[in-house]
């Protein structure tokens, strides 16, 4: 393994551990919640996951001269939003999945009502963490709250999920598919990168433009690679049912471009992401390495 890959692996592992420690602390503090609901929140958020989004928060903050402790709240918040979205995506009314991260989905392990409430609680906890974060200035805190709300809601993830549900069995154009995933997957990834920059108290508009271009590309590449893995991987490696997109007749990059076309698309997007970072006068090696990792991962 090359040294840069070893460095990235250590960084990702360190970020996962750091974020999970803060997630654990946040969940331990929910003393007013019924134990069963807290157990459900723990089950869905602490039992595995790549933690790509918090890693991007930390990498962005470091690139712009920030400290890890100022990025902890944002990293934890964005991961709680991601976990909540997975809980709700898996529900019978949505994707109706039985397996997540190699384990029964939350509504199977507990029950549907508990899964809905656990997702709701994780979402609100994310915003509470940002609002109460004393590590950044008040104006930065407000920007973080607005940024995450846009990315998670009607201008981002929720809009994308709605389009995705309506697209089952439909033939989408490549442009329509990209728009859906820029909202459903890309918006939260973009927010992660920008939250990291805000954690470093960055106020440079040109830097944010470059980071948005970077994150737009890796957000799409992430989804393209997921579509590829759905075809070429297996359930044990993925931790969720392989071939589920095909079974649901969902439009994917592979169905539109073919397997090799999708691989070429993912590689082109990563190259564009690297180019976007050239506009930033900072050490962006971690962000570059994470971009490359996104299309090299096996699950």
C-alpha angles and dihedrals in degrees: 000000000000119000093246090054090050090050091050093047090053091047093049092047091048092049092048091051093046094048094044090051090055091044089053092050092049092051093046089058095061095099095151093058122093110259093239092057093048089049089053091050090050092047093055099040108032104040100084140308138149093254090210093154097055089043088057090050091054095042092051092048092049093047090057096046099264130140126245094237091060089054098048097091093048093046092050093044095052091049092051088053090050092049092049090051092053092050092053094041089057095052119115091249090055123031094337095217125173099195133053126167089352093302135091111282116257097258089052095046093045119002138284098261092050090049092053092049093045090053091048091049094050090050095052091043089057092059092043090056092053094044092051096042108125094181094084135047119271094249090052090050091055091049090051092051093049092045095051092043091054093045094048098041145043094328094048140005099011092048090050093049091051091052090047093054091048091049096062107122091007129116109235128192117239090252092053092047091051092049091052093052095042084062103035100041107004100055094063092043090051090048090052092056093045093046088056090053091049089049086060089051091245114170099168109126092201091055091051091050090054092046091050091052090048095047093045089058097046091045091057092041089053091057094043089053091047088054090051093049090051087063105035104031131066136238096256092056096039095047089221133065112298115226093023093134092055091045090055093043091237120167112250139171089254092053090050102037105021123240097288092041090053091050091051090049092052093049092048091052092052090051089051090050091054091049091052090058091057087079092064119084095214142086101281098165094119092051090049092049092049089052090054092045091055092070095037098055120109098214 
